[in-house]
Amino acid sequence: MEAIRQTVKVKNHTINIILPEDFNADLVDVIILPSQNNEYSIPQWQINEVRERTLEFFKNPSIALDFDDVMKDLENDL
């Protein structure tokens, strides 16, 4: 499943959503919520953590975990 999130301007109770060229669906669900915050800021500590983990991965790609294995481990712990 592919999801697209956009913040769009409402004009005269109307919105216009332009989908990417590679979005291929004949039927979509649309959920409209008022925007609470036009700017989302990622905390600096989280940016630093992602950068550090990315550098560690590039140094040693074998440390990466397989998604399916992680999901199985989580299910087994529940």
C-alpha positions, 0 to 999 in steps of 0.5 A: 500500500502506498500513502501520500500525505499532502497539506493543501490550501482550501479555496472556496471550500475546494481542494485540488490534489495532484498525484505523482505520475507513478501512483497507480490506483483506480480507487482511493480513500480520502481522509480530510483533517484540518491541519494542526501544524503546517511545519513538523520539526524533527527533534535534533536528538532524533536527527543525530540518532538516525545519522549515527545509525546510518553511518554505522550501517555503512561501516558494517551492513551486516548489522542490519536486521531483517524486517520479517525476522524482527516482526516474528521476534516481536510476535513471539514476545507478545 
